Amino acid sequence: MAFEGLSERLQKAFSGLRRKGKVSEDDVRTAMREIRLALLEADVNFGVVKDFIKTVREQALGAEVLDSLTPAQQIIKIVNDELTKTMGEAAVPLNKSPHIPTIIMMVGLQGAGKTTTVGKLSNYLKENEKARPLLIAADIYRPAAVDQLKTIGEQLSVPVFDMGVDTDPVEIVRQGLAQAALQHNDYVIIDTAGRLQIDEKLMTELANIKELAHPDEILLVVDSMTGQAATEVAQGFNDRLDITGVVLTKLDGDTRGGAALSIRQVTGKPIKFIGQGEKMDALDVFYPDRMANRILGMGDMLTLIDKAQKNYDQKQAAEVAEKMRTNTFDFNDFLDQMDQVAGMGNFEDIIKMIPGMANNPALKNFQMNPKDIDHMKAIVYSMTAKEREDPDLLNPSRRRRIAAGSGRPIVEVNRMIKQFNQSKKMMTQMYKGNFSGMEGMMGNGVQGRLGKMAMNRMVRQSKKNKKKRLKNARNFKSQ
């Protein structure tokens, strides 16, 4: 996952401060040296690192910090605030035309994931704005680029305008815009050509398309795995095209994250979206404050909530709430829950969004193989209808039959049933507003305390919403 190495190094830098009741100027200088090395190792631009450390050091050495009761926590807050400021402070929405269509021109080097991002963006606009986008296939040089975009369009039920690979890209864009005007598409997304590196021919073609289309957005797609080189690419495109924003791709890969911390400062242009996966729904709005929290291991509850709301059916939630209230949650519901969680993305990344969990030693090397989910499903599918509805029926002989039917060892069957019982117990506690069993998992550090504070807020909110949940559940049951 992106920033994992940076997050670990920063936690190490803070650990020395946390162990002390009072923090001296020497302690701050030592921590700043560690933070500087951590940022440079993450491939953050040297100039950005220099300015970042200077600002943080000046604030951290202030008397109001060093003389406070919790200097370590205040220094971490300063670092958090400065990280957020470096990446842009707030999410920046897409520029929209006052008249349809809004034209978005996608640019970038070959291999950055530009065509895939075109599809993701069109899916995002359909899902979140009920938009009717048109995609224009203007990359006539990369083998199969047009076919790839047409395949993505078919998958998403989004129209794609193309004229093959023998027509000048500027003419393709001209006729594509005319088609959008006839169809009254509210968005046009132009997939332009890329190169292995910036050259004059590429930039001239892109400048000609810009002059013709007058795009409302010129989004540069950057491969975050290229590290500091991504900043140089962004600067090159910005100098020639005056880009309006950046999309960072492959943030789920083995990337050090330096691009996210450098591009805004170097180009002055905001990161608007981040791509974290190959699926068409794997495009998220970039929130600098949330990313700063994740880098510092403080979790990202807001993004987790967004994902849950996006992937969870409200009627099903009401039904599950009623089952937890009456303690009738069964293996059929367990299957549904696994599907819901799988739809939210990588399970390890979801865990790390919970405050206090990102740096929990018990979860340090935690991994869940997608095949494990398939194996659990196979075990449940090997149960009879009555066994799924009444787990208490699962005596040793029934478990042996289920193991044979699913092709899984009896030990694995027993473990899965135990996990089900634990999950059922935890969800029942959460429903009742009792999180005491979860607090011990969070540790006693700053992140642990933040996690417990978040849980306490959830407890209070849970109690406030309890009557509402019961009412929704009863309404659903009566339908």
N, C-alpha and C positions, 0 to 999 in steps of 0.2 A: 504494500500500500504506500502511496505517496507520503512523504514527510516522516516516515517511521524512524529513519536514522536520525533526522534532525530532531524529532521529538525526544528520542532517547538521550541525545547529547545535551539538549536543553534541560531535561530533567536532572541529568548528572550535574550540570552547572548550578542548578537551584538547590540540590541536595545539601551542599555544604552550608548554604545560607539557612536552610530550615532547621539545621541542628543547633543553631545558636539563638539564644534569646535576644542578644544584641548583635548588630552587624557593624563592623568597622569599615573605614574607607578601603583598607587593604582587602577585606573580604569582597567588597564590591568590585574592586579592580580585578581580583582573581576570577570572579564570576563573569565579568565582562570579557576577559580574555578567553574563557571557555565558550561563551556565546559567540564571540567573533570566529573562533575556529569552527564551531558547529555550523555557522552560516556559510563560511567559505567551503567547508566540506560538502554542503548541500548544493554547491555550485551557484550560490547567489553572487550577483555582480559585485566586484570589489568596491566600486564607488558607493553602491547601495549599502554594503556592509559598513563601510567607513562612516557614512552619515548616520546610519541606524545606531551604531555603538556610541557615537558621540552624543546623540540625543538622549539615549537611555542612561548613559553614565552621568550626564549633567543633572538629570532629574533624580536618579537614584542616590546621588551624593548630597541631595538637599537635606537640611537639618530636620525638616518635618518628617522625612522618611527614616533617617538613621535614629532619631530620637523617639520614634513611635513604638508602640507595644508590639506591633507585628511587622517589622521591617521587611522580612522575607516575602510576606504576602504582598506588601505594597510594591516591592521591586518586580515581582511576577506580574502584578497588574500593569505596571509601567511598560514592561516588555509586551504584554498582551495588547495594550492600547497602541503601542508603536508598530507592532506587527500589523494590526488592523489598518492603521494609517498608511503604512507602506503599501498595502495591497489595495487601498482605495477607499477605506472607511465604510462605504455603503454600496449595496447592489445598484447597478445602473441598468435601467430598462432599455429595450430596443427603441431606436428612433423610429417614429411613425410618420408617414406622410399624411397631411390633412385630407388628401384625396386618394382613393384607391387607384392603382395598387401601391403598397409600400414595397420598394425595391431593395433587396438585400444582395450584395455582391460578395461572394465568398472567394478569398484568395489564400495562397499559401504554397509552400514547397511540396513537391511530390513525396508521398509517403507520410504526410502529417495526418491523414484521415479526413481530408476535405470533403470528398464525395459522401462518405458515411455521415459526416457531420451535417451535410445538406439534408440528408434524409432525417436525421435526428431532430434538426431544427423544424422541419416541416411537420413532423409528428408532434413536437412540442406546441407549435402554433395551433394545430388541429385540436389537441387535447385541452389546452388552456384557454384558447381564445375562440374556439369553434371556427377557425379560419378555413378558407379555401385557397390554399397556395398552389402556384404553378411552378414547377422546376424547369429550368432551362439548361440543357446539356451542351455547354460551350467548351468542354475539354475534348478536343478532337485529336490530341496527340498521344495521350497515355492509352496503351492497349486496353480495350474493353471498358474504358471509362464510361462511355455512353450506355453500353449494355448494363453496366453496374447500376447506373442511376435509374434506368428504366426498370430494372428488377426491384430496386428499392421502392420506386413509385408504385409498382403493382402490389407490393407487399403492404404498403400503407394506404392504398387507394388514393394516391395523389397523382394528378396528371403530369406527364413529362413532355416537354417540347424538345424535339431534336430534328436535325436535318442531316444525320449521318456524320461522317468524318471528312467529307470532301468539300465542305462549304466553309468560308471564312467565319471565324467565331463572332466577329462584329456583326455580320449579316444574320447569323443565327440568333443573336440577342435582339436585333432589330425586329425580326419576324416573330420571335417569341413574345416580345412586349406587345406587339400588335395582337397576337393571339390572346394574351391576358386581358387586353382591353375589350375584346369581343366577348370573352367568357366572364368578365367582371370578377376576376380573381382579386382577392384583397391583398395577397402577398405574391411577389415573384422572387424566387431565390435562384441566383445565377451561379452554376458550378463552373468556375473558370479553370484554365489549365495551370499546371504547376511545373516546376523544373527541379532538378536535383540541387540546383543552387540559383541564386538571383543572377539573371543576365539581362542584357539590354533588350533582346527580342521579346522576352516574357513581359518586361515592364512596359514596353511600347504597346503591346497588345492589350494589356490590362488598362493602360491609360486611355486607349481608344475606346474600350468598352465603357469605362467610367464616363468619358465625355459624351457618349451616346446615351447611356442609361440614366445618368444623373442619380445614382443610387442614394437612398436615404441612409443606408448602412453599408460600410465596407468592413466586413469581419475577417480578420486574419486568423487562420487556423494554424496553431503552433503545436508541435509535438513536444510535450513537456519532458520527454525522456532525453531530449538533446541538451538539456541543462543550460549552461550559460550561452551556448550557441543560439538558443531560442531567442535570447534578448537581442543578439546581433541581427538575426533574421527579422525580428519585429521592427528594429530600428531602420533596416534597409527598406522594407515595404512602406513604413510610415513616411520616410523621406520622399518616396516617389509618388505614393498614392494618397497620403493623408488619411490613414485608416481611421475608423470610428470606434473600433473595439477589437477584442481578442477572444478567441475560443481556445482554451487549453485542452488538448486531448491526452489520452493515455495516463491520466492521473491515478488509475488503478494499478498501473504497472510498477516496475522496479525503478521508480524515478526519485531523485533526491529533492525535487520540488523547488529548485532555485529559480525556475522561470516565473513561477507565481509571485515570488517575492521581489522580482527584479523588473518585470515588464512595465508595470504601472509607473514606477519611478523613472525608468529610462525613457519611455516613449510619451508619458503623460496620458496614455489612452487606457481606458478601463478594461479589465477582464470581465466579460459579460456572461460567459457560460463555461462550464467545465464538462468534459466527457470522461466517464468512468466505466467503460465496458463497451461491448460490441452491439448490444441490443439497441433497438431503435428508441427505447424509452430511457436510455442511459445518458441523458443530457440534463444537467442541473444549472439553475441560476447560480452565479458566483456571489456568495456573501462573504466579504472580507472578515467580518467579525466572527462568523461561524468557523471559517478556516483557521483563524488565529487560535480559537479555542481548541480545535482539533490538534494543531501543531503543538500546543502546550499540554496536551493530554487531558484537557478538561471536558472532553466529550462534545457532542453537538445534538442536544435534545431537540432543537427546533427543526433541524433537517430530518431527524428520526420521526418526529411527529408528522412532518410533511409527507414523508414516505408512507407512514401508516395510514394517514387519511386518504392518500391517493390510491392505496392498494386494498383498503378495507371497505367492505360493503356494510352500510349502516344497518340494514335489516338483519344481516347475519350477526353483526355485533350485538344487536338487541337480543337476538335469540341465544347467543352464547352467554350474555349477561344473565339471562333468566336461568339457563342451565347451571351456571356457577352458583346462583342464589339458591337453587334447589338441590345442588350437589348431584346433578344428573349428566354432567359432562362426560361423553363417552369417546370411544375410538373413532367413530365417524367424524366427530368434531375435531379430534386430534389430527386427522388427515386434512381437514379443511384448514386448520391452523398452520400446518406445515406448508401448505400451498400458499397461504397468505404471506408467511414470512419469506418464502422463496421468492415471491414477487417483489419484495423490497430490496433484493440485491444480495451481495456477498454477506454471509452470516457473521464472519469475523469482523467485517467493517461495521456492521450494525451494532455488535457488542461494544465496539470502541466508541460509538457515539453516545453511550450512556456515561454520564459524569462519574469519574472515579474508576471506570473499568479499563480505560486505555492503557494505564500503566500498572494494572493489578498483576502481581507476580503469578497468581494462579492462572491467569489467562495469557501469560507471556508467549507461550508457544502453541496456544490453542488454534486448532484448525478443524474445519468440518469438511470432509470430502463429500461432494455432491452425491457420490454413490451411497454414502451412509443414509441419506434421505430415501433413496430408492430401496435400500434394504429394509428400512423401517416400514415403508409402504407395502413391500412384499409380505412382511410379517402380518400386517393388519389385514391385507387382502386375503391371507390364508385363514383368517378367522371366520367363523360362521356369523350370520347376521345377529344372532342372540348374543354371541361372545363380544361382538363389537359394542353392543348396547349395554351389556352387563359385564364389565371386566372382572367382577368377583367370581365369575364362573371359571376363570382360567386356572384350573388346578394342574398339577404336574403332568398328568396324562394328556390333557388338552394342549399343554405347551409343547410336549414332544410331538404331537400330531402337527401343530402349527410350524414347528421347526422343520419337519420333514416336507411339509407342503410348500414352504417358502424357500427351502434350500439353504437355510441359515442355521448355524450351530445353536443348540439349546441355550448356551451361555448368552448368546446375543439376544435371543428371544426374551430371556429373563431380564437382561439389562434394559431392553427397550420398554418392557412393561414397568420396570422400576422407574425409568425416566418419565413415562406417562404419569405414574402416580405422583411423582415429585412435581411435574408441571401442573398437574391438576391442583395440588395443594397450594403451589405458589400463586396460581391464578385466582384461587378462591380467597387467599389472603389479600391479594391486590384488590379484588372486588370489594372486600370488607374494609379496605383502607388500612390494612396492617402490613407495613413494610419492614417490620423489625427483623425478620429473618434474612432480609437482603442487605441490611446495613453493614454487617460484618464483612461483606465481600469488598467493601470500598476502601478499606485502609484508613489510616489516621493522618495522612498528609494533607496538603492544601487541596489537592484534587479530590481526596476522599471526603473532606469536609464540604466541598462544593457539591459533591454527589449527594451527600446526606441532606444538604439544604434543598437540593432539587427534589429529592424524595419526600422531604417534609412538605414542600409545596404541593407535590402530587397527592400526599395524604389529605391535606386540607381541601384540595380541589375535589378529591374523590368523595369526601364526606358531603361536600356541597352538592355534588352531582348525583349522589346515590338515589335520591327520590326521583330525579329525572330519568335515570337509567331504568328504574323499576317501572315507571310510567310508560316509557318507550317499549319495554319488554312486554308489558301487559297489552299495550295497543297492538303490537305485532302479533301476539298470540291470538288476539280476537279477530284478526283479519282473515 
